[in-house]
Amino acid sequence: MINLLKAGAAQLIVLHHLAFYGPMADAARPLMPPIIDWLDQYGRIAVQAFLVISGFLVAKSLSPSGVPGIGNPLGTIWRRYIKLAPPFIVAMFLAIGASALARTWMVHDSISAPPNMSQLAAHVLLLHSVLGYESLSAGAWYVAIDFQLYALITCLLWLGGRIAGNRFMPWLMPLLVTLGVSISLLYFNRDADFDVWAPYFFGSYGLGILAWWASDPRRPFIATFSLLLMMVVPAVLALELDFRIRIAVASVVACFLCLYGRTRLSTYANSGWSLINYLGKISYSIFLVHFPVCLVVNAAFTRFVPNDAYLQGAGVVWAWAASVASGAVFYHWVEAPLGRFLAGLAKPVVVQSFGTKPARLRG
């Protein structure tokens, strides 16, 4: 079920960027104006699914039972950087090359200027948005935010362990996360000036964390119900105070994961679920490389193909298909090999729980 959400969200992000940046979609708009306008305006909200899923899975990895404590916070954060940054850096160089090629065929706002060394360094450190540098690719901001959020919850788990000490405090982390979700939804997420920092997005991310803890079938009914209230009450109050469709979508995704997030449907080997599982697995690669692919296809159709709505619409479909295919290639030739090669640079995550020995998890 998680792969279904990831696969669908990744496709919506690709189509959103095709509709938002054009120019093929602009030429094709007369063919299907409601669809292209909807993708242009609302397709980006699919990012909320990634934020909630990321929180859901980080809870599974770092604090499966919701108890505080983590053995090596810096090592844990470094492990996340090793997972996210290397394929991201490769994708940024692809984006630089794509911009250089597209620049020879068209003039358009979606083409980035050649980067300088400080801009490159900021991207390598995932600090480009914080330092005010222009992103080299659409969606680059999300990778930096995901890393910030992971670092934030890691530090929160470590702090919770320090507060709890040797005492058994199973509700400390749910309460701290609920507090963080409430502050995010009621304050930070209402001010776009904070959108380069993790607290702006922690509302959606924290809903995913709470959804994992609430979906544990071993919990008593009262505990599960309490966790559901921790999810629902801050979201409802935030939407009542200031309705934001992105928060409504994040809340729905969190409730969906709470109900079905641990359901496994991959046993249907001869059905479409095998394709869904595969698209979910390569979704990060699709997210990384789709913009350079779409940029080059847009430039090529602008330069070499007549400005006909049907032909340009075919270009949109071609760019979408090429993005998915390129994501698959990138996964098998870049993301997965880099992950295997660099795995030895980071020790396994050590989660320290109360009353138990440290447990090593694959993270």
N, C-alpha and C positions, 0 to 999 in steps of 0.2 A: 504493500500500500504506500509505503514511503517512496519507492521507486516510481509509482504512478504519479504522485504529486511532483517529484523532482523532474520527471520526463515532461509532464505537461507544463510546468513552470518554465523550464528551459526553452520549450518551443515558443511560448508566449513572449519571452524576453527577446528571442531572435526576431519574431514578427513585429514586436513593438519597435525595435531599433530600425527595422526596415521601413516601417510606417513613419517613424519620427524623423529620421535623418534623410529619407529620400535619396536622390530625386526620382528613382523609378516609381516609388509608391505615389509620388505627387502626380506623375503622368498617368498612372493607372487608377487614380481616385475616382474618375467618372464611372468606372465599371462597377464599383462597389463602395460608394462613399460612406455608408454607415459602418461597414466593417473596418475600413482603413481608419476612419475617424476614431472608432472605439479603440483599436489597437494603439493609435497615436496617443490617446488621452489616458487609457486605463491599462494597457498591456504591462506597463512597468510595475503595477501593483503585484504581479506574480512574484516579485522579489520577496514579498512578505512570506510566501510559502517557504522559500529558502531560509529565511531568518528563523521561522518557527521550527522547521526541520532541523536546522543546525543546533538550536537550543535543545531540542528533543534528544538528538544523538549525543550531544556533549554531556547531558545528564547521564545517559546510558554509560558513557565512557568514564567520566570522572567521579560521578557520585550516583551509582545505580540505585541505592536505597534512600538517597536524600540526606545522608548523614555528613557532617562537616569533616574536614581534614584532608590534606593532600601532602604527600611526602616531599616533593621537590618541585615547587612552583616554577622556578626559572627553567628547569629542565623540561617541564611539561609545556611551557610556553614556547621554548625553543623547538620542541618536537612539532608543534603546530606550524611554526614558521617553516620548518623543513618540508612539511607536507604541502603548504599553500604556495610559498614564494617561488621555488625553482620553476615549476611549470608556468607560473604567472610571468616570471622574468622572460622566459622563452617567448611567451605569447606577446609580450610588449615589444620584443625585437621584431616579431612578425608584423605587429601593427606599424612599427616604424617603416619597415619595408613596404607594406601595403600603402601607407600614406605617400611614400616617395613615388610609387608606381601610379597611384591614382592622381597624383598632382600633375603628371604628364598628360593626362586625358581630360581632366575637368577641373574647374574652380568651384569649390564648395566649402561651406562652413564646417562640415564634418571631417575635413582633412586637417590633421594636426600639423603644426609647424615642426621642422626638424628639432629634436630635443638637444639641450646642452647637457653637460656632465652632471650639474647639480640636479637637474630634473630627472635624469636617469638614476642617480643615486637615491633620490627621494622615492622613486618607484621601487627600487630594490629593497629599501627599508620599509616599504608600505606606509610611507609618511607623506605621499604626494598631496593628498587632500588637506591634511593638517597644515602643511607648509605652504599651501596656496598655489601649487603647481598645476597646470592644466594636465588632465589625464590623457595618456597616450592612446587609450582605447575606452570605448563605452563599457561601463560595468567595472572598470578598474577600481572605482571607489568601494564597490562591495567587498572585494577581497581584503582591502585594508580594514573595513569595518568588521568583517568576520574575524580577522585576527585580533582587533581590539576587544571584541566581545568575548572571545575565548580567553584572552589575557585577563579580562575583568572578572569572569566567573571563576577562573583559576585562583586569582588573588582573593576573591570572596570566600571560596572554599578553604583556602589556607587560613584566612583571618578567622573564619568560623571555627576551625580546629584549634586555633590559639585561644579563642574565647572559651570554648568548651573544656579545653584541657583534658582531664581524665574523666570528666562527667559525661554521662550518656544523655545527649540532647538531640533527639531525632527530629524535633520541630524547629531547630534553630535555622537550618538552611532554607526550608520552605518559607519561614517568616522573613528572612533576609531577602530572598528572591522576590517575595510578594511586595516587600517594601520598595525594592529596586524597580519592579514593574510599575508600581503605583506612582513613584516619583517621575519615572520616564513618561508614562502616559499622561499624567496630569500636568507636567511642567515642561520637561525637555522636548518631548515630541511635538509640542505646540509651537515651538520656535525654530524656524528653519536655520537660524544662525548656528544651531548646535548639530547640524546634519553631517558634520565631518567627525563627530565624536560618538563613541559607543553608547553613552547614556540616551541619546536620541532614539536609538533602535533597541534598547534593552527591553522595552515593553513587549515587543513581538518575540524577541529571543527568550525572555524569561517565561512567557506563556508556553513556549515549547518545553522548557525545563520542567515547569509545573505539570505539563501534560504527561511527561514520562513518569514522574513520580505518582501521579494520580492513576495512571493506567496499570500500575502494578497489581496483578490479580491476587497477590498474597496479602494485600492491605485489608484491614477490617473496613466494613462499610462506612463507619463514622469517619475514619481517617481519609478514605477516598472522597467522601462527601465534603469534608473540610478543605481538601486540596482543590476540589472543583470550585468551591466558593472563593478560594484564593485566586483562581483563574478568572472567574466570571465577574466578581464584584468590581475589581479595579477597571476591567474593560468596559463594563456597563456604565460606571460613573464617568469614565473618560469620554465615552461616546455621547453621554447625556450632556456633558459639559461642552464638548466641541466634537461634533461628529466628523470622523475621518474615515473614508472608505478603506484606507489601507489598514487601519486598526480593526475595523469590522472583519475584513478578510483574514487578518492574522488570528482573530478570535475564533472564526469558523474553522480555520485549519487546525488550530490547537485543540478544539473540541473533537474534530475528526480524528486527530492522532490519539487523543485520549481514548476514544472508542475503538479505533482500528489500527493504531500504530504498531502493535505487536502481532498483527495478523500476517501470516505467511501464505501467499498465493502462488509461489514459484513452483509448486508441485504440478501445476498444469503445464507440463512440458510441451505439449503439442498445441497449445493455444497461443493467443496473442500476448500472454503474460511474459513469455520469454523475451519478446521484443521490448515490452515495457521495462522489464528488469534491466535489459541491456542499455536502453536509452537513459534510464536512471543512473546506471553505473558511469556512463560517459558524460553526464550532464555538466560536470565541472569543466571538462575539456570543451564541450560545445559552448559553454558560457565564455571561456577564455578566447576562443579563436573565431567566433562567429562574426565579430565586428570587422576584423581585417578582411575576411572573405567577402562580407556584404559590401564593404567599401570598394574593393576591387571590381566586383561584379557591377555595382552601381556605376563606377567610372567607365568600365568597358561598354555598358549599354548606353551610357550618355554619349560616348565618343563614336561608337561604331553602329548603333542600332537606331533606326528612325524613331522619332518621338510620337509613337503610336500607342494608344492606351493598351491595346491587346498585347503588343510586343513587349512593352515595358512591364505589363502585368506578368507575362511569362518570365521576365527577368527577375521579378520578385520571387516567384515560385522556384526558379533556378537557384537564386541566392540562398533561399531557405534550405533547399535540398543539399546544396554545396556546403552549407554551414554544418549540417548534421554529419555529412560524410567526412568533412575535415575534422570535426570533433572526434569521430571514431579513429581516424588516422592519428590525430594528436594524442589520444589516450593510449593507443597501442605502441606508439613510437616515442612519445615524450613523457607523458604523465606517469604511466605505469613503470617504465624503465628507470626514470629518475627516482621514483618512490623506492624501488628496490635498491638502487645504487646508494641512495642517501640514508637508508634506514639505519645503517650502522652508526651514523653520526649522532643519533639521539637514543637515549636509553628508554626502555618502556616506561609508560606512565605508572607511578606508584601512588595508589590510593590508600590512605591511612584511615581506617575506620575504628570506632571505639570497640574495645573488647575483642578485637581480632588482630591477627598479624597483618602486616602490609600485604596487599594483593596486587600482583602484576597483571596489567591488562594491556591488550593490544589497543593502541590509541592512534 
